[in-house]
Amino acid sequence: MLPRPGRAGQAITVDGTGNRVTSPEPAAPPAGRGGCRRYRADPLALAAFYRAATGWEPYPRSDDGFAGLTTPDGLFVGFQKVPGYRAPTWPDQSGVPQQAHLDFDVDDLAQTEARLLALGATRPPHAPHAPDEPRWRVLLDPEGHPFCLTERRASAEPERRV
């Protein structure tokens, strides 16, 4: 399973077309350390992908307009439906800009990448890393948003989780 994202924690206020969203808030998510909202065409399907990837718990009041997941330490990741949603044109930001980005630290990069590809992630047409890069990969989730995998380094010091 993937751990919680390494750099999440702020609300996203831009929809899939690059405009600010003024939609009403969904039912309050569980209390926790913070959250990240991602705008989507199909929140339930995307929540299912990230749940399979991470093992995070589903928000019990998820529906076709808003779905969420909670990490074991309380970080909430929400997926909100936006009418007319369009996937980002990453890496070209002149079309639809990237709205959010999740980073995951993993123990085995090759094994995790293969598992996520089997779950529905894809490789971007433009990979910003060399094909044989040993510690870093960029993948696209099923709705086209990039996310990164980085392989943990062995260290004499215990890892500090953010």
Biotite code that builds the C-alpha atoms (Angstrom):
import biotite.structure as struc

atoms = struc.array([
    struc.Atom([0.000, 0.000, 0.000], chain_id="A", res_id=1, res_name="MET", atom_name="CA", element="C"),
    struc.Atom([1.071, 3.563, -0.575], chain_id="A", res_id=2, res_name="LEU", atom_name="CA", element="C"),
    struc.Atom([1.545, 5.753, 2.497], chain_id="A", res_id=3, res_name="PRO", atom_name="CA", element="C"),
    struc.Atom([-0.162, 9.088, 2.884], chain_id="A", res_id=4, res_name="ARG", atom_name="CA", element="C"),
    struc.Atom([0.935, 11.806, 0.450], chain_id="A", res_id=5, res_name="PRO", atom_name="CA", element="C"),
    struc.Atom([4.104, 13.630, 1.316], chain_id="A", res_id=6, res_name="GLY", atom_name="CA", element="C"),
    struc.Atom([3.045, 17.124, 0.323], chain_id="A", res_id=7, res_name="ARG", atom_name="CA", element="C"),
    struc.Atom([-0.733, 17.296, 0.665], chain_id="A", res_id=8, res_name="ALA", atom_name="CA", element="C"),
    struc.Atom([-2.489, 19.530, 3.119], chain_id="A", res_id=9, res_name="GLY", atom_name="CA", element="C"),
    struc.Atom([-4.076, 22.528, 1.486], chain_id="A", res_id=10, res_name="GLN", atom_name="CA", element="C"),
    struc.Atom([-7.529, 22.971, 0.005], chain_id="A", res_id=11, res_name="ALA", atom_name="CA", element="C"),
    struc.Atom([-7.656, 23.126, -3.762], chain_id="A", res_id=12, res_name="ILE", atom_name="CA", element="C"),
    struc.Atom([-9.777, 25.989, -5.060], chain_id="A", res_id=13, res_name="THR", atom_name="CA", element="C"),
    struc.Atom([-9.459, 25.573, -8.826], chain_id="A", res_id=14, res_name="VAL", atom_name="CA", element="C"),
    struc.Atom([-11.752, 23.357, -10.883], chain_id="A", res_id=15, res_name="ASP", atom_name="CA", element="C"),
    struc.Atom([-10.961, 21.219, -13.920], chain_id="A", res_id=16, res_name="GLY", atom_name="CA", element="C"),
    struc.Atom([-11.191, 24.220, -16.244], chain_id="A", res_id=17, res_name="THR", atom_name="CA", element="C"),
    struc.Atom([-8.831, 26.440, -14.250], chain_id="A", res_id=18, res_name="GLY", atom_name="CA", element="C"),
    struc.Atom([-11.618, 28.516, -12.649], chain_id="A", res_id=19, res_name="ASN", atom_name="CA", element="C"),
    struc.Atom([-12.311, 29.046, -8.957], chain_id="A", res_id=20, res_name="ARG", atom_name="CA", element="C"),
    struc.Atom([-15.096, 26.848, -7.641], chain_id="A", res_id=21, res_name="VAL", atom_name="CA", element="C"),
    struc.Atom([-17.915, 28.349, -5.583], chain_id="A", res_id=22, res_name="THR", atom_name="CA", element="C"),
    struc.Atom([-19.956, 25.179, -5.105], chain_id="A", res_id=23, res_name="SER", atom_name="CA", element="C"),
    struc.Atom([-21.432, 24.457, -1.673], chain_id="A", res_id=24, res_name="PRO", atom_name="CA", element="C"),
    struc.Atom([-19.372, 22.364, 0.707], chain_id="A", res_id=25, res_name="GLU", atom_name="CA", element="C"),
    struc.Atom([-20.317, 18.697, 0.971], chain_id="A", res_id=26, res_name="PRO", atom_name="CA", element="C"),
    struc.Atom([-21.238, 17.168, 4.320], chain_id="A", res_id=27, res_name="ALA", atom_name="CA", element="C"),
    struc.Atom([-18.359, 17.764, 6.720], chain_id="A", res_id=28, res_name="ALA", atom_name="CA", element="C"),
    struc.Atom([-15.547, 15.240, 6.373], chain_id="A", res_id=29, res_name="PRO", atom_name="CA", element="C"),
    struc.Atom([-14.184, 13.529, 9.459], chain_id="A", res_id=30, res_name="PRO", atom_name="CA", element="C"),
    struc.Atom([-12.054, 15.630, 11.778], chain_id="A", res_id=31, res_name="ALA", atom_name="CA", element="C"),
    struc.Atom([-8.381, 15.146, 11.134], chain_id="A", res_id=32, res_name="GLY", atom_name="CA", element="C"),
    struc.Atom([-5.056, 16.823, 10.500], chain_id="A", res_id=33, res_name="ARG", atom_name="CA", element="C"),
    struc.Atom([-5.959, 18.541, 7.262], chain_id="A", res_id=34, res_name="GLY", atom_name="CA", element="C"),
    struc.Atom([-7.066, 17.793, 3.786], chain_id="A", res_id=35, res_name="GLY", atom_name="CA", element="C"),
    struc.Atom([-6.749, 18.117, 0.062], chain_id="A", res_id=36, res_name="CYS", atom_name="CA", element="C"),
    struc.Atom([-9.638, 18.384, -2.366], chain_id="A", res_id=37, res_name="ARG", atom_name="CA", element="C"),
    struc.Atom([-9.296, 17.294, -5.995], chain_id="A", res_id=38, res_name="ARG", atom_name="CA", element="C"),
    struc.Atom([-11.900, 18.154, -8.631], chain_id="A", res_id=39, res_name="TYR", atom_name="CA", element="C"),
    struc.Atom([-13.045, 15.295, -10.848], chain_id="A", res_id=40, res_name="ARG", atom_name="CA", element="C"),
    struc.Atom([-15.498, 13.948, -13.389], chain_id="A", res_id=41, res_name="ALA", atom_name="CA", element="C"),
    struc.Atom([-16.176, 10.735, -11.402], chain_id="A", res_id=42, res_name="ASP", atom_name="CA", element="C"),
    struc.Atom([-15.355, 11.089, -7.687], chain_id="A", res_id=43, res_name="PRO", atom_name="CA", element="C"),
    struc.Atom([-16.406, 7.551, -6.704], chain_id="A", res_id=44, res_name="LEU", atom_name="CA", element="C"),
    struc.Atom([-14.270, 5.892, -9.383], chain_id="A", res_id=45, res_name="ALA", atom_name="CA", element="C"),
    struc.Atom([-11.234, 7.964, -8.515], chain_id="A", res_id=46, res_name="LEU", atom_name="CA", element="C"),
    struc.Atom([-11.684, 7.362, -4.779], chain_id="A", res_id=47, res_name="ALA", atom_name="CA", element="C"),
    struc.Atom([-11.864, 3.627, -5.576], chain_id="A", res_id=48, res_name="ALA", atom_name="CA", element="C"),
    struc.Atom([-8.547, 3.862, -7.471], chain_id="A", res_id=49, res_name="PHE", atom_name="CA", element="C"),
    struc.Atom([-6.764, 5.659, -4.617], chain_id="A", res_id=50, res_name="TYR", atom_name="CA", element="C"),
    struc.Atom([-8.328, 3.325, -2.031], chain_id="A", res_id=51, res_name="ARG", atom_name="CA", element="C"),
    struc.Atom([-7.006, 0.294, -3.931], chain_id="A", res_id=52, res_name="ALA", atom_name="CA", element="C"),
    struc.Atom([-3.618, 2.008, -4.220], chain_id="A", res_id=53, res_name="ALA", atom_name="CA", element="C"),
    struc.Atom([-3.336, 3.097, -0.587], chain_id="A", res_id=54, res_name="THR", atom_name="CA", element="C"),
    struc.Atom([-5.743, 1.151, 1.591], chain_id="A", res_id=55, res_name="GLY", atom_name="CA", element="C"),
    struc.Atom([-7.170, 4.415, 2.958], chain_id="A", res_id=56, res_name="TRP", atom_name="CA", element="C"),
    struc.Atom([-10.635, 4.260, 4.512], chain_id="A", res_id=57, res_name="GLU", atom_name="CA", element="C"),
    struc.Atom([-13.586, 5.555, 2.466], chain_id="A", res_id=58, res_name="PRO", atom_name="CA", element="C"),
    struc.Atom([-15.609, 8.492, 3.734], chain_id="A", res_id=59, res_name="TYR", atom_name="CA", element="C"),
    struc.Atom([-18.959, 6.889, 4.668], chain_id="A", res_id=60, res_name="PRO", atom_name="CA", element="C"),
    struc.Atom([-21.083, 9.667, 3.138], chain_id="A", res_id=61, res_name="ARG", atom_name="CA", element="C"),
    struc.Atom([-19.420, 9.489, -0.284], chain_id="A", res_id=62, res_name="SER", atom_name="CA", element="C"),
    struc.Atom([-21.745, 9.740, -3.280], chain_id="A", res_id=63, res_name="ASP", atom_name="CA", element="C"),
    struc.Atom([-21.520, 10.565, -6.985], chain_id="A", res_id=64, res_name="ASP", atom_name="CA", element="C"),
    struc.Atom([-20.980, 14.273, -6.206], chain_id="A", res_id=65, res_name="GLY", atom_name="CA", element="C"),
    struc.Atom([-18.306, 13.934, -3.529], chain_id="A", res_id=66, res_name="PHE", atom_name="CA", element="C"),
    struc.Atom([-16.164, 11.045, -2.342], chain_id="A", res_id=67, res_name="ALA", atom_name="CA", element="C"),
    struc.Atom([-13.385, 10.977, 0.183], chain_id="A", res_id=68, res_name="GLY", atom_name="CA", element="C"),
    struc.Atom([-10.715, 8.876, 1.823], chain_id="A", res_id=69, res_name="LEU", atom_name="CA", element="C"),
    struc.Atom([-9.041, 9.203, 5.215], chain_id="A", res_id=70, res_name="THR", atom_name="CA", element="C"),
    struc.Atom([-5.475, 8.140, 5.978], chain_id="A", res_id=71, res_name="THR", atom_name="CA", element="C"),
    struc.Atom([-4.682, 6.255, 9.203], chain_id="A", res_id=72, res_name="PRO", atom_name="CA", element="C"),
    struc.Atom([-3.290, 9.459, 10.733], chain_id="A", res_id=73, res_name="ASP", atom_name="CA", element="C"),
    struc.Atom([-6.323, 11.577, 9.842], chain_id="A", res_id=74, res_name="GLY", atom_name="CA", element="C"),
    struc.Atom([-5.454, 13.337, 6.578], chain_id="A", res_id=75, res_name="LEU", atom_name="CA", element="C"),
    struc.Atom([-8.609, 13.675, 4.453], chain_id="A", res_id=76, res_name="PHE", atom_name="CA", element="C"),
    struc.Atom([-8.424, 13.530, 0.651], chain_id="A", res_id=77, res_name="VAL", atom_name="CA", element="C"),
    struc.Atom([-11.653, 14.508, -1.107], chain_id="A", res_id=78, res_name="GLY", atom_name="CA", element="C"),
    struc.Atom([-12.768, 14.184, -4.719], chain_id="A", res_id=79, res_name="PHE", atom_name="CA", element="C"),
    struc.Atom([-15.501, 16.590, -5.819], chain_id="A", res_id=80, res_name="GLN", atom_name="CA", element="C"),
    struc.Atom([-17.474, 16.356, -9.065], chain_id="A", res_id=81, res_name="LYS", atom_name="CA", element="C"),
    struc.Atom([-17.291, 19.395, -11.340], chain_id="A", res_id=82, res_name="VAL", atom_name="CA", element="C"),
    struc.Atom([-19.687, 19.773, -14.294], chain_id="A", res_id=83, res_name="PRO", atom_name="CA", element="C"),
    struc.Atom([-17.724, 20.093, -17.526], chain_id="A", res_id=84, res_name="GLY", atom_name="CA", element="C"),
    struc.Atom([-14.564, 18.722, -15.917], chain_id="A", res_id=85, res_name="TYR", atom_name="CA", element="C"),
    struc.Atom([-11.584, 18.454, -18.257], chain_id="A", res_id=86, res_name="ARG", atom_name="CA", element="C"),
    struc.Atom([-8.364, 16.645, -17.405], chain_id="A", res_id=87, res_name="ALA", atom_name="CA", element="C"),
    struc.Atom([-5.205, 18.747, -17.127], chain_id="A", res_id=88, res_name="PRO", atom_name="CA", element="C"),
    struc.Atom([-3.002, 19.177, -20.172], chain_id="A", res_id=89, res_name="THR", atom_name="CA", element="C"),
    struc.Atom([0.131, 18.437, -18.161], chain_id="A", res_id=90, res_name="TRP", atom_name="CA", element="C"),
    struc.Atom([2.938, 19.159, -18.684], chain_id="A", res_id=91, res_name="PRO", atom_name="CA", element="C"),
    struc.Atom([1.651, 21.922, -20.972], chain_id="A", res_id=92, res_name="ASP", atom_name="CA", element="C"),
    struc.Atom([-0.018, 24.327, -18.529], chain_id="A", res_id=93, res_name="GLN", atom_name="CA", element="C"),
    struc.Atom([-1.418, 26.582, -21.285], chain_id="A", res_id=94, res_name="SER", atom_name="CA", element="C"),
    struc.Atom([-4.574, 24.443, -21.682], chain_id="A", res_id=95, res_name="GLY", atom_name="CA", element="C"),
    struc.Atom([-6.096, 23.124, -18.460], chain_id="A", res_id=96, res_name="VAL", atom_name="CA", element="C"),
    struc.Atom([-3.599, 23.537, -15.601], chain_id="A", res_id=97, res_name="PRO", atom_name="CA", element="C"),
    struc.Atom([-2.719, 20.817, -13.122], chain_id="A", res_id=98, res_name="GLN", atom_name="CA", element="C"),
    struc.Atom([-5.003, 21.279, -10.099], chain_id="A", res_id=99, res_name="GLN", atom_name="CA", element="C"),
    struc.Atom([-3.268, 19.095, -7.514], chain_id="A", res_id=100, res_name="ALA", atom_name="CA", element="C"),
    struc.Atom([-0.320, 16.798, -7.163], chain_id="A", res_id=101, res_name="HIS", atom_name="CA", element="C"),
    struc.Atom([0.253, 13.958, -4.710], chain_id="A", res_id=102, res_name="LEU", atom_name="CA", element="C"),
    struc.Atom([3.668, 12.497, -3.890], chain_id="A", res_id=103, res_name="ASP", atom_name="CA", element="C"),
    struc.Atom([4.090, 9.041, -2.361], chain_id="A", res_id=104, res_name="PHE", atom_name="CA", element="C"),
    struc.Atom([7.198, 7.539, -0.738], chain_id="A", res_id=105, res_name="ASP", atom_name="CA", element="C"),
    struc.Atom([7.407, 3.811, -1.505], chain_id="A", res_id=106, res_name="VAL", atom_name="CA", element="C"),
    struc.Atom([9.681, 0.948, -0.489], chain_id="A", res_id=107, res_name="ASP", atom_name="CA", element="C"),
    struc.Atom([9.960, -0.707, -3.919], chain_id="A", res_id=108, res_name="ASP", atom_name="CA", element="C"),
    struc.Atom([9.550, 1.631, -6.889], chain_id="A", res_id=109, res_name="LEU", atom_name="CA", element="C"),
    struc.Atom([9.345, -0.988, -9.661], chain_id="A", res_id=110, res_name="ALA", atom_name="CA", element="C"),
    struc.Atom([6.876, -3.200, -7.791], chain_id="A", res_id=111, res_name="GLN", atom_name="CA", element="C"),
    struc.Atom([4.646, -0.260, -6.802], chain_id="A", res_id=112, res_name="THR", atom_name="CA", element="C"),
    struc.Atom([4.680, 1.179, -10.319], chain_id="A", res_id=113, res_name="GLU", atom_name="CA", element="C"),
    struc.Atom([3.634, -2.176, -11.804], chain_id="A", res_id=114, res_name="ALA", atom_name="CA", element="C"),
    struc.Atom([0.812, -2.562, -9.264], chain_id="A", res_id=115, res_name="ARG", atom_name="CA", element="C"),
    struc.Atom([-0.521, 0.962, -9.917], chain_id="A", res_id=116, res_name="LEU", atom_name="CA", element="C"),
    struc.Atom([-0.408, 0.463, -13.679], chain_id="A", res_id=117, res_name="LEU", atom_name="CA", element="C"),
    struc.Atom([-2.485, -2.698, -13.180], chain_id="A", res_id=118, res_name="ALA", atom_name="CA", element="C"),
    struc.Atom([-5.000, -0.656, -11.126], chain_id="A", res_id=119, res_name="LEU", atom_name="CA", element="C"),
    struc.Atom([-5.497, 1.884, -13.926], chain_id="A", res_id=120, res_name="GLY", atom_name="CA", element="C"),
    struc.Atom([-2.684, 4.421, -13.646], chain_id="A", res_id=121, res_name="ALA", atom_name="CA", element="C"),
    struc.Atom([-0.853, 5.227, -16.884], chain_id="A", res_id=122, res_name="THR", atom_name="CA", element="C"),
    struc.Atom([2.536, 6.556, -17.858], chain_id="A", res_id=123, res_name="ARG", atom_name="CA", element="C"),
    struc.Atom([2.429, 10.106, -19.207], chain_id="A", res_id=124, res_name="PRO", atom_name="CA", element="C"),
    struc.Atom([3.419, 10.647, -22.845], chain_id="A", res_id=125, res_name="PRO", atom_name="CA", element="C"),
    struc.Atom([6.061, 13.058, -21.566], chain_id="A", res_id=126, res_name="HIS", atom_name="CA", element="C"),
    struc.Atom([8.032, 11.471, -18.728], chain_id="A", res_id=127, res_name="ALA", atom_name="CA", element="C"),
    struc.Atom([10.126, 14.078, -16.918], chain_id="A", res_id=128, res_name="PRO", atom_name="CA", element="C"),
    struc.Atom([12.485, 11.359, -15.683], chain_id="A", res_id=129, res_name="HIS", atom_name="CA", element="C"),
    struc.Atom([14.830, 9.047, -17.543], chain_id="A", res_id=130, res_name="ALA", atom_name="CA", element="C"),
    struc.Atom([13.347, 5.590, -18.243], chain_id="A", res_id=131, res_name="PRO", atom_name="CA", element="C"),
    struc.Atom([15.981, 4.007, -16.001], chain_id="A", res_id=132, res_name="ASP", atom_name="CA", element="C"),
    struc.Atom([15.674, 6.590, -13.186], chain_id="A", res_id=133, res_name="GLU", atom_name="CA", element="C"),
    struc.Atom([16.110, 4.387, -10.113], chain_id="A", res_id=134, res_name="PRO", atom_name="CA", element="C"),
    struc.Atom([14.249, 6.440, -7.496], chain_id="A", res_id=135, res_name="ARG", atom_name="CA", element="C"),
    struc.Atom([11.420, 8.477, -9.080], chain_id="A", res_id=136, res_name="TRP", atom_name="CA", element="C"),
    struc.Atom([8.406, 7.971, -11.354], chain_id="A", res_id=137, res_name="ARG", atom_name="CA", element="C"),
    struc.Atom([5.565, 10.155, -12.576], chain_id="A", res_id=138, res_name="VAL", atom_name="CA", element="C"),
    struc.Atom([2.279, 8.400, -13.328], chain_id="A", res_id=139, res_name="LEU", atom_name="CA", element="C"),
    struc.Atom([-1.193, 9.653, -14.224], chain_id="A", res_id=140, res_name="LEU", atom_name="CA", element="C"),
    struc.Atom([-4.244, 8.633, -12.229], chain_id="A", res_id=141, res_name="ASP", atom_name="CA", element="C"),
    struc.Atom([-7.273, 7.356, -14.207], chain_id="A", res_id=142, res_name="PRO", atom_name="CA", element="C"),
    struc.Atom([-8.511, 10.929, -14.762], chain_id="A", res_id=143, res_name="GLU", atom_name="CA", element="C"),
    struc.Atom([-5.169, 12.232, -15.999], chain_id="A", res_id=144, res_name="GLY", atom_name="CA", element="C"),
    struc.Atom([-3.682, 13.994, -12.966], chain_id="A", res_id=145, res_name="HIS", atom_name="CA", element="C"),
    struc.Atom([0.020, 13.364, -12.423], chain_id="A", res_id=146, res_name="PRO", atom_name="CA", element="C"),
    struc.Atom([1.302, 11.935, -9.160], chain_id="A", res_id=147, res_name="PHE", atom_name="CA", element="C"),
    struc.Atom([4.818, 10.933, -8.151], chain_id="A", res_id=148, res_name="CYS", atom_name="CA", element="C"),
    struc.Atom([6.391, 7.877, -6.597], chain_id="A", res_id=149, res_name="LEU", atom_name="CA", element="C"),
    struc.Atom([9.759, 8.208, -4.905], chain_id="A", res_id=150, res_name="THR", atom_name="CA", element="C"),
    struc.Atom([11.684, 5.308, -3.459], chain_id="A", res_id=151, res_name="GLU", atom_name="CA", element="C"),
    struc.Atom([12.651, 5.703, 0.180], chain_id="A", res_id=152, res_name="ARG", atom_name="CA", element="C"),
    struc.Atom([16.334, 5.819, 0.952], chain_id="A", res_id=153, res_name="ARG", atom_name="CA", element="C"),
    struc.Atom([17.739, 3.595, 3.633], chain_id="A", res_id=154, res_name="ALA", atom_name="CA", element="C"),
    struc.Atom([18.895, 5.809, 6.458], chain_id="A", res_id=155, res_name="SER", atom_name="CA", element="C"),
    struc.Atom([20.586, 5.400, 9.812], chain_id="A", res_id=156, res_name="ALA", atom_name="CA", element="C"),
    struc.Atom([18.105, 7.926, 11.218], chain_id="A", res_id=157, res_name="GLU", atom_name="CA", element="C"),
    struc.Atom([14.409, 7.110, 11.577], chain_id="A", res_id=158, res_name="PRO", atom_name="CA", element="C"),
    struc.Atom([12.281, 8.683, 8.864], chain_id="A", res_id=159, res_name="GLU", atom_name="CA", element="C"),
    struc.Atom([10.294, 11.708, 9.979], chain_id="A", res_id=160, res_name="ARG", atom_name="CA", element="C"),
    struc.Atom([6.783, 11.586, 8.578], chain_id="A", res_id=161, res_name="ARG", atom_name="CA", element="C"),
    struc.Atom([5.288, 14.923, 7.629], chain_id="A", res_id=162, res_name="VAL", atom_name="CA", element="C"),
])
